[in-house]
Amino acid sequence: MNKTTQLFIRACKSTDPGKRVRSVYRRFYLAGQEDNSGFIANILLEICQNYSLYRLQDLACDLSPGSLVLYGPPDNNYWRCVMRVAISKIRLTERSKFPGLTRPARFRRKEQ
């Protein structure tokens, strides 16, 4: 697992995941783009696929109009909806499903 993947996973598990995920994306990818939801959604779906968090059938069910209400206010932008669903899936997955995910430095105990 590389460092940017770890940062995206941690961003999804933060208190304001939408803002943090966009911040990580701007830091490592294109900073000047206005709506980058499609690119972020692809990165997050790749993480879900690599760690077997999501099946295609589940994604199709979660993107149905009736289920999208569970992931935030209604939105007409498809990629923002996909991004919110992927963030939610990563956020609710326990840490043990991500082998190689290191703890942030502020939570590590100092070994003496």
Z-matrix of the N, CA and C atoms (Angstrom, degrees):
N
C 1 1.450
C 2 1.527 1 108.06
N 3 1.327 2 115.99 1 126.30
C 4 1.459 3 118.55 2 -179.23
C 5 1.534 4 111.06 3 -86.05
N 6 1.313 5 116.01 4 172.26
C 7 1.463 6 121.46 5 -174.37
C 8 1.528 7 112.89 6 -66.86
N 9 1.343 8 117.45 7 -37.52
C 10 1.467 9 118.28 8 -179.07
C 11 1.528 10 110.81 9 -68.52
N 12 1.320 11 117.60 10 -36.04
C 13 1.465 12 120.31 11 176.04
C 14 1.523 13 109.82 12 -62.52
N 15 1.323 14 116.66 13 -42.59
C 16 1.458 15 120.33 14 177.90
C 17 1.523 16 111.09 15 -62.06
N 18 1.330 17 116.84 16 -40.71
C 19 1.460 18 119.70 17 179.30
C 20 1.525 19 111.68 18 -65.99
N 21 1.331 20 117.44 19 -38.56
C 22 1.462 21 119.66 20 177.18
C 23 1.529 22 110.98 21 -65.41
N 24 1.331 23 117.66 22 -40.82
C 25 1.461 24 120.77 23 178.92
C 26 1.520 25 110.25 24 -64.40
N 27 1.325 26 117.42 25 -44.79
C 28 1.469 27 120.57 26 178.13
C 29 1.518 28 111.44 27 -63.87
N 30 1.337 29 116.59 28 -37.32
C 31 1.465 30 120.12 29 178.79
C 32 1.528 31 110.32 30 -64.07
N 33 1.325 32 116.90 31 -38.40
C 34 1.466 33 120.06 32 178.52
C 35 1.520 34 111.53 33 -66.47
N 36 1.316 35 117.78 34 -28.67
C 37 1.452 36 121.91 35 -177.89
C 38 1.530 37 112.61 36 -92.16
N 39 1.331 38 118.54 37 5.12
C 40 1.460 39 121.90 38 -178.73
C 41 1.526 40 111.21 39 -81.37
N 42 1.330 41 116.53 40 178.32
C 43 1.462 42 120.55 41 -178.43
C 44 1.529 43 112.39 42 -75.25
N 45 1.318 44 118.32 43 -28.35
C 46 1.466 45 122.09 44 176.45
C 47 1.524 46 108.37 45 -125.83
N 48 1.347 47 117.47 46 77.67
C 49 1.468 48 120.08 47 -170.40
C 50 1.523 49 114.68 48 -64.90
N 51 1.327 50 118.45 49 -36.73
C 52 1.465 51 119.87 50 -179.09
C 53 1.527 52 111.93 51 -60.27
N 54 1.316 53 115.57 52 -45.00
C 55 1.465 54 121.36 53 179.98
C 56 1.527 55 111.40 54 -67.59
N 57 1.332 56 116.69 55 -44.38
C 58 1.467 57 120.10 56 -178.53
C 59 1.514 58 112.77 57 -66.83
N 60 1.346 59 117.83 58 -39.59
C 61 1.459 60 121.42 59 -179.90
C 62 1.533 61 109.30 60 -64.22
N 63 1.325 62 117.02 61 -42.63
C 64 1.472 63 120.20 62 177.55
C 65 1.523 64 111.13 63 -63.85
N 66 1.330 65 116.52 64 -36.66
C 67 1.464 66 120.67 65 178.82
C 68 1.531 67 111.31 66 -65.19
N 69 1.326 68 116.82 67 -43.83
C 70 1.473 69 120.40 68 177.92
C 71 1.520 70 109.82 69 -63.45
N 72 1.326 71 116.55 70 -41.26
C 73 1.467 72 120.07 71 179.48
C 74 1.534 73 110.79 72 -62.69
N 75 1.314 74 116.94 73 -45.23
C 76 1.476 75 120.14 74 179.70
C 77 1.523 76 111.63 75 -63.31
N 78 1.319 77 116.83 76 -34.51
C 79 1.458 78 120.62 77 -177.80
C 80 1.527 79 112.36 78 -68.74
N 81 1.335 80 117.43 79 -37.02
C 82 1.456 81 120.51 80 -173.19
C 83 1.524 82 114.78 81 -109.18
N 84 1.320 83 117.55 82 -13.38
C 85 1.456 84 120.40 83 -177.58
C 86 1.522 85 109.66 84 -125.57
N 87 1.313 86 118.67 85 -139.00
C 88 1.459 87 122.15 86 -176.30
C 89 1.518 88 111.21 87 -79.67
N 90 1.321 89 116.05 88 121.20
C 91 1.459 90 119.89 89 -176.96
C 92 1.520 91 112.53 90 -89.62
N 93 1.319 92 119.72 91 -25.38
C 94 1.449 93 121.47 92 -172.34
C 95 1.509 94 115.46 93 -89.59
N 96 1.299 95 118.14 94 -2.27
C 97 1.450 96 120.94 95 -175.45
C 98 1.528 97 110.08 96 -81.57
N 99 1.332 98 116.93 97 137.39
C 100 1.458 99 119.89 98 -176.29
C 101 1.527 100 112.65 99 -75.29
N 102 1.335 101 116.76 100 -61.90
C 103 1.462 102 119.32 101 -178.86
C 104 1.520 103 108.86 102 -107.51
N 105 1.313 104 115.60 103 103.24
C 106 1.462 105 121.35 104 -177.12
C 107 1.526 106 111.61 105 -109.34
N 108 1.319 107 117.54 106 22.78
C 109 1.465 108 121.71 107 -176.12
C 110 1.526 109 112.43 108 -61.46
N 111 1.323 110 117.18 109 -36.33
C 112 1.463 111 120.28 110 -179.66
C 113 1.510 112 112.59 111 -64.76
N 114 1.326 113 116.52 112 -42.35
C 115 1.467 114 120.88 113 179.65
C 116 1.533 115 110.63 114 -68.26
N 117 1.330 116 116.14 115 -42.50
C 118 1.467 117 119.86 116 178.82
C 119 1.527 118 110.18 117 -64.44
N 120 1.323 119 117.00 118 -41.65
C 121 1.466 120 120.80 119 179.08
C 122 1.526 121 110.67 120 -60.51
N 123 1.331 122 117.07 121 -41.03
C 124 1.469 123 119.81 122 178.35
C 125 1.518 124 112.00 123 -64.21
N 126 1.327 125 117.30 124 -40.64
C 127 1.469 126 121.09 125 178.40
C 128 1.526 127 110.05 126 -63.58
N 129 1.328 128 116.95 127 -45.37
C 130 1.458 129 120.70 128 -178.40
C 131 1.529 130 112.19 129 -68.49
N 132 1.333 131 116.71 130 -37.14
C 133 1.463 132 119.28 131 176.84
C 134 1.528 133 111.27 132 -67.75
N 135 1.326 134 116.62 133 -32.45
C 136 1.466 135 119.75 134 175.56
C 137 1.527 136 110.50 135 -65.32
N 138 1.331 137 116.88 136 -40.19
C 139 1.467 138 120.66 137 176.33
C 140 1.531 139 109.45 138 -62.30
N 141 1.328 140 116.62 139 -44.78
C 142 1.469 141 120.23 140 178.81
C 143 1.523 142 111.39 141 -60.90
N 144 1.316 143 116.20 142 -39.57
C 145 1.460 144 120.53 143 -179.16
C 146 1.526 145 111.16 144 -71.20
N 147 1.324 146 118.10 145 -42.09
C 148 1.467 147 121.67 146 -178.25
C 149 1.527 148 112.34 147 -64.05
N 150 1.331 149 117.17 148 -32.16
C 151 1.460 150 120.10 149 -177.57
C 152 1.529 151 111.71 150 -106.53
N 153 1.324 152 117.32 151 16.06
C 154 1.474 153 124.13 152 175.56
C 155 1.529 154 112.02 153 52.64
N 156 1.330 155 116.60 154 47.08
C 157 1.457 156 120.42 155 179.40
C 158 1.522 157 112.17 156 -90.28
N 159 1.318 158 116.16 157 -21.60
C 160 1.453 159 120.20 158 -170.43
C 161 1.510 160 110.95 159 -139.10
N 162 1.319 161 116.38 160 138.06
C 163 1.457 162 121.05 161 170.13
C 164 1.514 163 107.68 162 -101.19
N 165 1.296 164 117.22 163 155.59
C 166 1.461 165 121.72 164 -178.66
C 167 1.526 166 111.42 165 -60.97
N 168 1.319 167 117.29 166 -36.01
C 169 1.453 168 120.93 167 179.36
C 170 1.533 169 110.86 168 -63.89
N 171 1.344 170 116.52 169 -40.21
C 172 1.460 171 120.38 170 179.26
C 173 1.525 172 111.04 171 -65.66
N 174 1.321 173 116.52 172 -40.13
C 175 1.464 174 120.36 173 178.64
C 176 1.525 175 110.34 174 -63.02
N 177 1.322 176 117.12 175 -42.88
C 178 1.462 177 120.32 176 179.16
C 179 1.529 178 110.82 177 -62.59
N 180 1.320 179 117.41 178 -40.46
C 181 1.471 180 120.59 179 178.26
C 182 1.523 181 111.45 180 -66.61
N 183 1.333 182 116.68 181 -41.15
C 184 1.466 183 120.16 182 -178.70
C 185 1.522 184 112.90 183 -70.23
N 186 1.325 185 117.11 184 -23.86
C 187 1.461 186 120.05 185 179.38
C 188 1.518 187 112.87 186 -90.01
N 189 1.316 188 117.68 187 2.66
C 190 1.465 189 119.39 188 175.91
C 191 1.528 190 108.24 189 -69.79
N 192 1.332 191 117.69 190 149.39
C 193 1.470 192 119.94 191 -175.62
C 194 1.520 193 114.29 192 -57.24
N 195 1.309 194 118.51 193 -32.44
C 196 1.465 195 120.46 194 179.24
C 197 1.511 196 113.29 195 -69.84
N 198 1.315 197 117.41 196 -32.05
C 199 1.470 198 121.15 197 -177.46
C 200 1.522 199 112.98 198 -86.61
N 201 1.313 200 118.38 199 -22.09
C 202 1.473 201 120.53 200 -176.66
C 203 1.516 202 112.95 201 -64.24
N 204 1.316 203 117.57 202 -21.62
C 205 1.462 204 121.12 203 179.24
C 206 1.525 205 110.35 204 -62.81
N 207 1.330 206 117.79 205 -28.23
C 208 1.468 207 121.94 206 -179.48
C 209 1.520 208 113.01 207 -68.23
N 210 1.337 209 117.93 208 -20.49
C 211 1.457 210 121.44 209 -173.00
C 212 1.527 211 113.63 210 -105.04
N 213 1.307 212 117.83 211 11.79
C 214 1.452 213 120.40 212 178.10
C 215 1.515 214 111.43 213 133.46
N 216 1.324 215 116.12 214 -176.23
C 217 1.467 216 119.43 215 -178.69
C 218 1.522 217 111.40 216 -65.00
N 219 1.318 218 117.48 217 152.75
C 220 1.469 219 120.64 218 179.88
C 221 1.524 220 111.64 219 -58.12
N 222 1.316 221 115.57 220 142.03
C 223 1.459 222 121.46 221 -177.38
C 224 1.521 223 108.10 222 -142.71
N 225 1.325 224 116.49 223 140.69
C 226 1.456 225 120.19 224 179.92
C 227 1.520 226 112.78 225 -86.77
N 228 1.315 227 117.75 226 -13.12
C 229 1.459 228 120.97 227 -178.83
C 230 1.534 229 109.00 228 -82.93
N 231 1.314 230 116.86 229 117.50
C 232 1.468 231 122.59 230 -177.65
C 233 1.521 232 111.86 231 -60.11
N 234 1.325 233 117.48 232 -45.79
C 235 1.466 234 120.55 233 -175.28
C 236 1.518 235 112.15 234 -68.34
N 237 1.326 236 117.90 235 -32.76
C 238 1.463 237 119.26 236 175.39
C 239 1.525 238 110.73 237 -65.93
N 240 1.328 239 115.91 238 -37.14
C 241 1.470 240 119.92 239 176.95
C 242 1.529 241 110.85 240 -64.99
N 243 1.331 242 117.17 241 -44.28
C 244 1.464 243 121.37 242 178.07
C 245 1.527 244 109.68 243 -61.88
N 246 1.333 245 116.79 244 -42.32
C 247 1.460 246 121.13 245 179.92
C 248 1.526 247 110.56 246 -61.99
N 249 1.329 248 118.20 247 -43.73
C 250 1.467 249 120.95 248 179.73
C 251 1.518 250 111.80 249 -64.13
N 252 1.337 251 117.13 250 -39.30
C 253 1.466 252 120.77 251 179.05
C 254 1.525 253 110.19 252 -66.13
N 255 1.342 254 118.14 253 -43.67
C 256 1.471 255 121.49 254 -179.90
C 257 1.528 256 111.00 255 -66.48
N 258 1.336 257 117.18 256 -40.72
C 259 1.467 258 120.42 257 177.09
C 260 1.523 259 109.71 258 -59.97
N 261 1.304 260 116.87 259 -44.45
C 262 1.458 261 120.42 260 -179.43
C 263 1.520 262 111.55 261 -62.82
N 264 1.328 263 116.76 262 -41.28
C 265 1.467 264 120.32 263 -179.60
C 266 1.533 265 110.83 264 -64.39
N 267 1.337 266 117.16 265 -44.76
C 268 1.468 267 120.44 266 179.49
C 269 1.526 268 110.05 267 -68.01
N 270 1.310 269 116.75 268 -40.03
C 271 1.462 270 121.67 269 -177.47
C 272 1.525 271 111.68 270 -62.36
N 273 1.322 272 117.07 271 -38.67
C 274 1.461 273 120.58 272 -176.21
C 275 1.523 274 113.66 273 -88.71
N 276 1.319 275 117.43 274 -1.03
C 277 1.465 276 120.86 275 178.72
C 278 1.526 277 109.23 276 -84.82
N 279 1.305 278 115.88 277 136.51
C 280 1.467 279 118.64 278 -179.09
C 281 1.526 280 110.97 279 -70.23
N 282 1.302 281 114.68 280 154.91
C 283 1.460 282 122.09 281 -173.53
C 284 1.526 283 113.03 282 -62.63
N 285 1.308 284 117.70 283 -28.61
C 286 1.463 285 121.29 284 -177.13
C 287 1.533 286 112.60 285 -68.08
N 288 1.319 287 117.96 286 -17.03
C 289 1.468 288 121.40 287 178.02
C 290 1.529 289 112.37 288 -75.77
N 291 1.333 290 116.27 289 -11.89
C 292 1.466 291 121.43 290 -179.58
C 293 1.534 292 109.37 291 -109.83
N 294 1.333 293 118.47 292 86.26
C 295 1.464 294 119.36 293 179.30
C 296 1.526 295 110.36 294 -66.62
N 297 1.306 296 116.09 295 135.80
C 298 1.456 297 120.47 296 179.50
C 299 1.516 298 113.64 297 93.05
N 300 1.318 299 117.87 298 -0.72
C 301 1.465 300 121.00 299 178.82
C 302 1.523 301 107.85 300 -78.70
N 303 1.315 302 116.07 301 115.88
C 304 1.463 303 120.14 302 -178.75
C 305 1.524 304 109.88 303 -87.87
N 306 1.313 305 114.71 304 154.06
C 307 1.461 306 119.26 305 176.69
C 308 1.516 307 109.02 306 -76.54
N 309 1.339 308 117.39 307 149.92
C 310 1.464 309 119.25 308 175.48
C 311 1.520 310 110.72 309 -60.97
N 312 1.311 311 116.23 310 152.59
C 313 1.464 312 121.51 311 -175.44
C 314 1.525 313 112.40 312 -59.94
N 315 1.310 314 117.92 313 -32.85
C 316 1.461 315 118.67 314 -177.03
C 317 1.523 316 112.97 315 -71.36
N 318 1.348 317 117.84 316 -15.80
C 319 1.453 318 121.07 317 179.02
C 320 1.527 319 113.27 318 -99.86
N 321 1.305 320 117.14 319 -8.21
C 322 1.463 321 119.44 320 -179.80
C 323 1.526 322 109.85 321 -77.13
N 324 1.318 323 115.69 322 141.38
C 325 1.466 324 119.31 323 177.14
C 326 1.516 325 109.27 324 -79.52
N 327 1.275 326 115.22 325 142.52
C 328 1.464 327 120.72 326 174.98
C 329 1.521 328 107.89 327 -76.04
N 330 1.309 329 115.64 328 121.05
C 331 1.467 330 120.70 329 179.34
C 332 1.532 331 108.89 330 -84.08
N 333 1.301 332 115.92 331 130.72
C 334 1.468 333 119.22 332 -178.36
C 335 1.500 334 110.98 333 -122.25
